[in-house]
Amino acid sequence: MTYRDIDILVVSTRECRNHLQVYYDFQQGAARIGSKIGVPIDITFLTAREYRERPLLEMDTLTELYRRQANEYEEI
């Protein structure tokens, strides 16, 4: 399989108070990892509300990589 980049969707919880900073933190981390593996990593950041609206064409093909434990936040 050939690909040019890796796309990662990050969804914030309702409790997130600094969305922009969280986005920048993920973006910087992805840039460091991407440079180490030689593949650009693109971050798409959605709030929980935006995610529930299912805005992406590929919503049905997303693969979940990580989710916080249910007791740490309300379900999105």
N, C-alpha and C positions, 0 to 999 in steps of 0.2 A: 504494500500500500504506500502511495506517495502522498505527502502532505507538505504544505509550506509553513504552517504555523499550528499552534495549539490554542484553542478557544476555551476559556474558563468563564463560567457564569457564577457570580457571587451574589447571594441573596442575603440582605441584612434582616435582622429581627426587628420587630416593632420597637424594641427598647433602644436601638441604636440611635445615638444623639449626634453623631458626627460623621454622617455618611461620606462627605467629601474626604475627610482624613482617612477613613477606612479604605475608600477606593484608592487613594494615593499609596497607602501602605501595601495593599495587594499588588498594585501596579509596579511598585519598586521591587518587591520580592519576586514577582514574575519576571521582571527584566533581568535580575541577577541570575535566576535559574535558567532563563532562556539563553543568556550569554554563555553559561557553563555547558549547556547541552547543544548549543548551536541551532536552536529553533526558537523563533519569536513566540512569545506567549501573549495573547490578547485577552484582556479582562473586560467582561461586560458586568456591570454592577446594577442590580435592581433592588428596590425596596420590597418588602414583603407584599405590600399592596400592588406594586407593579407586577410582581411575579404571578399573583393570583389572576391578573388580567390576561395571562398567557400571550405576551406580546411577540414572542419569537416564532418564526416559521417552523423551526425544528423542535418545538417544545416536546413533542412525542418521542423524540430520539435522544433526549438528554440522558446522560449517565451520571448518577449521583456519586460523588467521590467522598463526601464527608457531610455529616449532619450532627449538630450538637445533640446531646442527650435531651429527651423530652422534658425532663424536670428542670432544665436550665432556661427554658423559654416557652412561651405559648406557641402552639402549632401555627404555622404561617398559612 
